[in-house]
Structures are given as structure tokens and as C-alpha cells.
């Protein structure tokens, strides 16, 4: 009866202590005092688990040795989470495998009694009695411990319901806030630049997200400063300036948000600078466009701990609207760039057209005719590089129009008023090439009766075109390298250093890389010449230009003939288009000149065209975007050249002057090729 009376007295005391509170922590010391006579203890505590049961926290603690500060608690025994239990008694905490290093054991507690608190069958908390005495608690203490736990659970349930009600009200309020935010944001879709949009959003944000300062950092390309838009605190009104990108912004490209209760506790380099202005709380969210990190929105307040997780959602909505501003700004910039690119392309195309019309076309092989994509691409590149003083290397098969392109470069360059001097490096014997190129002083060699300036001096202020530069001797290569490197040279037999105010355009039909491997061409000279490479397509790769070229050539040829041809027959046109043209444009002109003579004022027919049987020529390594497949075993280009020379010599009865004329070569060029093929 005495125990029942004591229990009733305990019940009345607990009711009086807990009836006026919604949070058990407010009267927990009183609860511990009331329970002390019936269930002596040194610490009374309540632990509460998280929703996902991954962590435990100390909800309340009372008694002489109560733990008043926040501590990390060890997890419950796994079986306590998976199996039902009514109470747990531990006689020796220090020896227990799970709780031997618990906070209670560390302050000297040796025994414990634990009663679970469940809501809707789920374990939500536990009431724990601790004592300094080992084996202090027994099953006889369980009923009174349960009675205390029931009253604590009652208050906790009320607190839980109140918390749920508060959360419900907060959620409704936040939903209404977000709805208002969405409606307000929708009215800002017509905002112009990002800076203007940021300023208008700042006024809206202040109604939903209190702040003392607002900042937006637009992230730049790597290594460039960020553009910062800021409002409030230090800045008066809206301010835009360039600042270094804080390292914390780019450390983790996949970050979602940054919530700082007090910047004075952060060790990042930029946080102390912010704290000096009085700012304590910060909320940051990234602004992303198409998944790419483009900006950081930062909300700052002088009040520590002001921002909570529900503020993140509001900040994200504002960041999404800013992303639309960046998208609109990007679209405007891309449209401007596209318009500028189109305008530049139109100007360049017009420039190419003007230059081709202005270029001297009195001799047929200098005609700039053709609308095929490959040829137009070459002309466009030539016009682009012409505006500079860059050395150009023109690569292409024999007869593709390398000098035509070189003259176009000269005409389009700032040196157009200067001379254009062309020198064929294969047309001169070795001992005369250097003299012709660099000039010589009187007495430099036998026959040098007076000084003579070289082609470099004659081209001063203009362009020097070196055709077939791959045929240049080793000595001339070394001297030309000095011209390109130092812009200076000496005449043969002279000691005076002369300046070379000349732009060099070189051309070759050889593979200079293979010549370097053979030791026939200097590698350092190659890289000096090949600053900008123009590769000319063979005529067989631009068949759409064959007939326009033919018309242009016939127009010129007709002026030199007494009876110009009246045109080209359909069969002849087809034959011209189908032919592979190993000699390219030069061969086309020669064929048409012969056909015009044979036609004698009439229509050029197929029989007037001296075309060899049609075959597929193996493509050389010099081409532009063209891939041609040839049957295995067909001769390569050097073999074709040798065969043509042999036939020309036989047809001219070994008269080398007539053979050279038939091949469209000078006598000197023919001698070079005779030596190359061993036909001297």
C-alpha cells in the first residue's frame, strides 16, 4: 500500500510539473527530483532518434551529474531497432560492448535502466536512468520507470502534434509564398540585361527573403575576373564591377547550396572579408544554364542563423529566373556574333570577287576562274592571310595555279602598290640561282663586270614569289633562311649587309617533308616558309570549274587567232569534263589552244582534243579534302611526267626547245626534269 501511495504521489507531482508545458525539457529537472525518492538515480536523460534512425541526440538531461552540453551519442544496439523490447538493464556500463564509451560511462556512470517510448508502434525515444553504483537497477524498478516514461511520452506526443501543426502551417505559408513568388517572377520575363533583371529581382526578394546585401557573381571563362552585381550594405544602389573569382565558388562544380549560420566560424579566405562588413549569415545558390555553372547568387544578413533550409527553395526560384536572363543575354550575344560573322563572310566574299576581277588575266594561266567549293575555299584563305605580312607556302601539283594565287595574295595585301617579282628556282642552274636571288657585286665571279641587284632587292616593298622552292640548292636555302629570320642578306662577293623589306610567298609541287627526310631540304627553312599553308586542289577535284575555265581560255586564245573558234561541241564538253587532267589548268589551256587552231573558226569537236585515254590518276599527297581511289599498279605522278617528256621528245624529234614548248615549259625547266629522270 505504501508503494501505491508513493506512486500516486509521484503521479500527482508529475502531472503538476508537466501539465503546463508543451516541451518536456522545460520541467525535466523537476521530473528528475520527483522520481528520485522512488527510483534513485544520478542522471535522468531522454535520447531521441532521427527520422532515418541514423543518428541519436540528447533531448534532455537532469540530475547532479547531468550532461548539459550537446554530445554525440553512440548508436543503439541493432537488435533494439529491429526487435520489440520493454526495458533494458545494464549492470556495468564500462564493460558493455556498445555503451562502454558512451558519454554517461565517461562521466562515471556504471549502471543504467532504459525504457522505450513508442509512437504508433515506432521507437521514437528512450528514458534512461543512470547510477554511479554498479548493478543499481533491477526488474522491481521497471514499473515506476514505466510510469515516469508514460507521462514523459504524453508530453512528447503533445509536443509532436504541436510540431506537426506548426510544420503544416509553415508548409502552407511557404506554398503560398512560393505561389506569390512564381506569380511575381512571371512579371519579370520582359527584363533586359542580367544587371537590370538582378536589380528588379532584388526588390522582390526582399519581401520574401530578408537580407542586408545581395550579390550576383557571373562566372567568366577560366582565368578571367567575374562580373559582380551587388545591392545594399557597402554599395549604394545597384553596382556592377569586376572581381576575382572566390575559390570557394568553383571548388566543387556540382554543389547545390551553401548555408552559413555564422561566417566567423568559416575558414575560407573570403569569409573573414565578408565578416568585416558586419555580415554573419549567408545563403548561396548556383545559377546553372543547360547544366553549366554560370553564376552564384548570394544572400547576406547581419543576423546570425537567419537563413534556414526552406529559404533555399526561394533562393533557387530566384536563381532559375536569373538563369533565364543569362539565357536571353547569351542568345542576344550569339545573334550578334552570328550577324558579325555573316557580315565578315559577306565582306570577305565581296573582297575575293573584287580581287579576282582586278587581277591581271591577260595570260590564260593567271585566270582566277572557278566557283567550286574547294577553289573558293582556297581564294577565301588567300584573301584572309593577304592582309598580314605572313610568309605563305603554296602547295599543289604542277599547273594548278600557284602563281595565280600568289598574285592574288599580292593584290590583296598592303604591299599591292609594291612590285611582284617571281623567280622559278628550277629554271636556273645552281651557280646562277644565288646570283639571281641575292644579286652580286662587280668581280664576284667570272663575267660579273658590274654590280647587279637581286630579286630580293627588286621586290623591296612588295612580294617575292619563289616557285618550285623545293629545287633550291643547299647554299641558297641557308641564305634564304637568314632572309626570313633576320630580314637581311648580302650580295655575292659583297660585305655590306642589306635589309630585306619583302614578303615571301613560296610554292612547290614536291613533298617537302619527304625531302627533309632525304636531306634534300632544310627542316628549319621548311618551318619558316610554312607559316601559313595554302593547298591547291588538282583540276580533277574541281570538275565544275573545267567548262568555265575553258570558256575563259577560248576567249583569250580567240584574240590571238585570226579565226577564233565558235564554241565547244557537247561531246567535246563531256570529254573535257571526264578527263583527269594530270597537267591541271596549264594542260587544259594548251589542249584548248591546239584545238582552237585545228577547229579553224568552227566548233571544237572531240577529235580536236589531244586527250590521252581516260584513266584514274593515283592521288598525290597534295590535295584538299579529296579522296580518290586508283587501281593497284597504275604509275605514279613522276612516272607520268617521265612518259610525257619522252613522248614530247620523240614527237619533236628530240628538239628540246620544241619539246619544252609542247610541254608548256621553259628550256631551263625541261633540262631540270631531264636531269631528274636521267634523260640527258
Secondary structure, DSSP 8 states (H G I E B T S, - for coil): -HHHHHHHHHHHHHHHHHTT-SSGGGGHHHHHHHHHTTS--SEEEEEEE-TTSS-EEEEEEESTT---S--------HHHHHS--SEEEES-GGG-TTTTTSHHHHTT--EEEEEEEEETTEEEEEEEEEESSTT---GGGHHHHHHHHHHHHHHHHHHHHHHHHHHHHHHHHHHHHHHHHHHHHHTTTT--SHHHHHHHHHHHHHHHS--SEEEEEE--STTS-EEEEEEETTSSSEEEEEE---HHHHS-TT--EEEES-GGG--SHHHHHHHTTT--EEEEEEEEETTEEEEEEEEEESSTT---HHHHHHHHHHHHHHHHHHHHHHHHHHHHHHHHHHHHHHHHHHHHHHHHHHS--SSGGG------HHHHHHHHHHHHHHTS---EEEE--TTS-HHHHHHHHHHHSTTTTS-EEEEETTSS-HHHHHHHHHEE-TTSSTT--S-EE-HHHHTTTSEEEEETGGG--HHHHHHHHHHHHHSEE--BT----EE---EEEEEESS-HHHHHHHTSS-HHHHHHHTTEEEE---GGG-THHHHHHHHHHHHHHHHHSSS---EE-HHHHHHHHH---TTHHHHHHHHHHHHHHHHTTSEE-GGG------------S--SS------TT---HHHHHHHHHHHHHHHTTT-HHHHHHHHT--HHHHHHHHHHTT--
